Amino acid sequence: AAENGKQVSVLVELKARFDEEHNIAWAKMLERSGCHVIYGLVGLKTHSKITLVVRREEDGIRRYVHLGTGNYNDTTAKLYTDMGLLTCSEAIGEDATAVFNMLSGYSEPANWNKLSLAPLWLRDRFMTMIHRETVNAKNGEPAHIVAKMNSLCDPGLIAALYEASAAGVKIELIIRGICSLKVGIPGVSENITVRSIVGTYLEHSRIYYFLNGGEEEIYLASADWMPRNLDRRVEILFPIENEQLKKEVMHVLQIQLQDTIKAQVKQPDGTYEKVDRRGKAALCAQEYFMKYAKDLNKQQEDTVQSRVFIPEEPMEEDDKG
């Protein structure tokens, strides 16, 4: 794009784990191509995944934004499961512009429309949403949290989850790796379940669901619930607001919560045990979604192959105007 005359700015995180040398090479290549390469903010690792494309179209300027839970990395893309959102929402477009302005050294925005960023705003956002479920439960309303992430070890968020559980909030956690939260503590964490899914692919997406008194909210993020993500990195939390997309994300959570093959459930003593499959159908979430993706791809291919373009017949003499 830069070689074709487009203005291109790229943030390359040189501290990316296992990828420093590769990223340095890419940064040099991008600079040679005419891109403006920046390297993030001093003292903070940029862990967010965001792309902004600004186009002049017939009806004016339009911004296209991609936000993801996974790296823009062609190697890990083959091994990790992740989710992303591609949108031309004006509100998210404004926020995305503000993100790049901030990372480029300009001032932060007065307010954010849709996005929440670490290290300044994201922790408070999570605490607020957990506390809202706690208040709803104390008021006798249904309250529910489902969170999927890589790791959970932030003391503040764990304490908030304990408080929510004690108030009666149903909390279902899908955590592949480290989990410092203890389940099954009487009066503290009896309403919390933790499961880990380790399969063919590395579970890498971060999904956060809050019942919110029936006005369900679903978010994707680049951040886990860890101090390093919330306090020492640039991370982004973004909402899924389209109703069809919300259903698709919830479907992912529901299938993972029903996994009886690869899932293991955390016990009060800190050990993990396989799901008790008695009376339950055998279900492997990753195999389910692999088949789902293949079936969806085949449907799209069949649709393309079934298209028939019929050439217009020559007009008869009598039909000519």
C-alpha positions in Angstrom: 0.0 0.0 0.0 2.8 2.4 0.9 4.6 1.7 -2.4 1.3 2.6 -4.2 1.2 6.0 -2.6 -1.0 5.3 0.4 -0.1 6.8 3.8 0.7 3.8 6.1 1.6 3.8 9.8 2.5 0.6 11.5 3.2 -0.1 15.2 5.6 -3.0 15.6 6.1 -4.4 19.1 9.8 -5.3 19.3 9.3 -7.0 22.7 6.9 -9.6 21.3 7.8 -12.9 23.0 9.7 -15.4 20.8 9.4 -12.9 17.8 11.8 -10.1 18.5 14.2 -10.8 15.6 11.4 -11.4 13.2 9.7 -8.1 14.1 12.9 -6.1 13.8 13.3 -7.5 10.3 9.7 -6.6 9.4 10.1 -3.1 10.8 13.1 -2.4 8.6 11.3 -3.8 5.6 8.3 -1.7 6.2 10.4 1.4 6.6 12.2 0.7 3.3 8.8 0.5 1.7 7.8 4.0 2.9 5.7 3.1 5.9 5.9 5.2 9.0 7.0 2.7 11.7 6.4 3.4 15.4 7.4 1.2 18.3 4.8 1.9 21.0 4.9 3.7 24.3 7.9 3.8 26.7 7.5 1.3 29.5 4.5 -0.4 28.0 4.2 -3.5 25.8 1.6 -3.0 23.0 -0.4 -6.2 23.1 -3.6 -5.0 21.4 -4.4 -6.1 17.9 -6.0 -3.4 15.8 -6.0 -2.3 12.1 -7.6 0.9 10.8 -8.2 1.6 7.1 -9.4 5.1 6.1 -10.9 5.4 2.7 -12.4 8.2 0.7 -15.6 6.8 -0.8 -18.4 8.3 -2.9 -20.4 9.3 0.2 -17.4 10.6 2.1 -14.6 9.4 4.4 -15.2 5.9 5.9 -13.1 4.1 8.5 -12.8 0.3 8.5 -11.5 -1.3 11.7 -10.4 -4.8 12.6 -10.0 -5.7 16.3 -8.9 -9.1 17.4 -7.9 -11.3 20.3 -5.0 -12.9 18.4 -1.7 -11.7 16.9 -1.2 -10.7 13.3 1.1 -13.7 13.0 1.0 -16.2 10.1 2.5 -18.9 12.3 0.3 -18.7 15.4 -2.7 -18.2 13.2 -2.4 -21.9 12.2 -2.2 -23.1 15.8 -4.3 -20.7 17.9 -8.1 -20.2 18.1 -9.0 -16.6 18.1 -11.8 -14.2 17.3 -12.0 -10.8 15.6 -14.4 -8.1 14.5 -14.4 -6.2 11.2 -16.6 -3.1 11.3 -17.2 0.3 9.8 -19.0 1.6 12.9 -18.4 5.3 13.1 -18.1 5.2 16.9 -15.5 2.4 16.8 -13.7 4.2 13.9 -13.4 7.3 16.0 -12.0 5.3 18.9 -9.5 3.5 16.6 -8.2 6.8 15.3 -7.8 7.9 18.9 -5.9 4.7 19.7 -3.4 5.3 16.9 -3.1 9.0 17.8 -2.3 8.1 21.4 0.3 5.4 20.3 1.9 7.9 17.9 2.5 10.4 20.7 -0.5 12.6 20.5 -2.9 13.3 23.4 -5.4 10.9 24.7 -9.1 11.5 23.8 -11.5 13.2 26.2 -13.7 10.1 26.2 -14.1 6.8 24.5 -17.2 5.8 22.5 -17.0 2.0 22.6 -13.4 0.8 23.4 -11.8 0.4 26.8 -8.0 0.4 27.0 -5.4 -0.7 29.4 -3.5 0.4 31.4 -5.6 3.4 32.3 -9.3 2.4 31.9 -9.7 -1.4 31.4 -9.3 -2.6 34.9 -12.0 -0.1 36.1 -14.3 -1.2 33.3 -14.1 -4.9 34.3 -14.6 -4.1 38.0 -17.6 -2.0 37.1 -19.3 -4.8 35.1 -18.6 -7.4 37.8 -19.9 -5.1 40.5 -23.1 -4.5 38.4 -23.8 -8.2 38.4 -23.2 -8.3 42.2 -25.7 -5.5 42.8 -28.3 -7.2 40.6 -27.9 -10.5 42.5 -28.2 -8.7 45.8 -31.4 -7.1 44.5 -32.8 -10.6 43.7 -32.3 -10.3 40.0 -30.7 -13.0 37.8 -27.0 -12.4 37.4 -24.5 -14.3 35.3 -20.9 -13.9 34.2 -19.1 -16.1 31.6 -15.5 -15.4 30.9 -13.0 -17.1 28.6 -9.4 -16.3 28.8 -5.8 -17.7 28.9 -5.0 -16.9 32.5 -6.6 -15.5 35.7 -4.3 -14.3 38.5 -5.2 -10.7 39.2 -5.9 -10.4 42.9 -8.3 -7.4 42.5 -10.5 -9.2 39.9 -10.4 -12.5 41.8 -11.7 -10.6 45.0 -14.5 -9.0 42.9 -15.5 -12.5 41.6 -15.5 -13.9 45.1 -17.8 -11.0 46.2 -20.1 -11.6 43.2 -20.3 -15.3 43.9 -21.1 -14.7 47.5 -23.9 -12.4 46.4 -25.4 -15.2 44.2 -23.9 -14.4 40.8 -23.5 -17.5 38.6 -19.9 -17.4 37.3 -18.6 -19.8 34.6 -14.9 -19.5 33.7 -13.1 -21.1 30.8 -9.4 -20.7 31.5 -6.9 -22.7 29.6 -3.8 -21.8 31.7 -3.1 -20.3 35.1 -6.0 -19.8 37.4 -5.3 -18.6 40.9 -9.0 -18.5 41.9 -10.1 -21.2 44.3 -13.5 -22.8 43.7 -15.8 -24.4 46.2 -15.0 -22.2 49.2 -18.1 -22.2 51.4 -19.9 -18.8 51.3 -17.2 -17.4 48.9 -16.8 -19.2 45.6 -19.6 -21.9 45.6 -21.2 -20.3 42.6 -18.0 -20.3 40.5 -16.9 -23.1 38.1 -13.6 -23.2 36.3 -12.9 -25.4 33.3 -9.8 -25.7 31.1 -9.8 -26.9 27.5 -6.6 -28.2 25.9 -6.9 -29.6 22.5 -5.4 -29.7 19.0 -5.4 -25.9 18.9 -4.3 -23.5 21.6 -7.4 -21.7 23.0 -6.4 -18.0 22.8 -9.6 -16.0 22.5 -10.8 -13.7 25.3 -14.5 -13.5 25.6 -16.5 -11.7 28.4 -20.2 -12.1 28.9 -22.4 -10.2 31.4 -26.2 -10.8 31.8 -26.7 -7.1 32.9 -30.3 -7.5 34.0 -31.3 -9.0 30.7 -29.6 -6.4 28.5 -26.8 -8.8 27.7 -23.3 -7.5 27.0 -20.6 -9.4 25.2 -17.0 -8.3 24.7 -13.9 -9.6 23.1 -10.4 -8.4 24.2 -6.7 -8.8 23.8 -6.3 -9.0 27.6 -6.4 -11.7 30.2 -7.3 -11.0 33.8 -3.6 -10.6 34.8 -1.7 -7.7 36.4 0.6 -7.4 33.4 -2.3 -7.1 31.0 -4.2 -4.6 33.0 -1.4 -2.5 34.3 1.7 -2.8 32.1 0.4 -3.3 28.6 -1.7 -1.5 25.9 -4.8 -3.7 25.6 -8.2 -3.2 24.0 -11.7 -4.4 25.1 -14.4 -4.1 22.4 -18.1 -4.8 22.4 -20.0 -7.2 20.1 -23.3 -5.3 19.5 -24.7 -6.9 16.3 -27.4 -9.4 17.5 -26.4 -12.1 15.0 -22.7 -11.8 16.0 -23.7 -11.9 19.7 -25.5 -15.2 19.1 -22.5 -16.6 17.3 -20.1 -15.6 20.2 -22.5 -17.0 22.8 -22.7 -20.2 20.7 -18.9 -20.6 21.1 -19.2 -20.2 24.9 -22.1 -22.6 25.2 -20.4 -25.3 23.2 -17.2 -24.9 25.2 -19.2 -25.2 28.4 -20.7 -28.4 27.1 -17.4 -30.0 26.1 -17.1 -33.5 27.7 -13.9 -34.7 25.8 -11.1 -32.2 26.2 -12.5 -30.1 29.2 -11.2 -30.6 32.7 -12.9 -29.0 35.7 -11.0 -27.4 38.6 -11.7 -28.9 42.0 -11.6 -27.3 45.5 -8.2 -28.7 46.2 -6.8 -27.1 43.0 -6.5 -30.2 40.9 -8.3 -30.8 37.6 -10.6 -33.7 36.7 -12.1 -34.8 33.5 -15.8 -34.0 33.0 -18.1 -36.7 34.4 -19.6 -38.0 31.1 -22.4 -40.1 32.6 -25.7 -39.2 31.0 -24.0 -36.6 28.7 -23.3 -36.7 25.0 -19.7 -36.9 23.9 -18.8 -33.4 22.6 -15.3 -32.0 21.7 -15.7 -28.3 21.2 -12.7 -27.9 18.9 -13.8 -30.8 16.6 -17.3 -29.3 16.6 -16.1 -25.9 15.4 -13.7 -27.5 12.9 -16.7 -29.3 11.3 -18.8 -26.1 11.6 -16.1 -24.1 9.7 -15.7 -26.8 7.0 -19.5 -27.0 6.5 -19.8 -23.2 6.3 -17.0 -23.0 3.8 -18.5 -25.8 1.6 -21.9 -23.9 1.6 -20.1 -20.8 0.4 -18.2 -22.8 -2.3 -21.5 -24.5 -3.4 -23.2 -21.1 -3.7 -20.4 -19.7 -5.9 -20.3 -22.9 -8.1 -24.1 -22.8 -8.5 -24.1 -19.4 -10.1 -25.0 -19.5 -13.7 -24.4 -16.5 -16.0 -26.7 -16.7 -19.1 -25.7 -14.4 -22.0 -28.4 -12.2 -23.4 -29.9 -13.5 -26.7 -29.6 -11.2 -29.7 -32.7 -9.0 -30.2 -35.0 -10.0 -33.1 -35.5 -7.4 -35.8 -39.1 -6.9 -34.7 -38.0 -6.1 -31.1 -35.5 -3.4 -32.1 -36.7 0.0 -31.1 
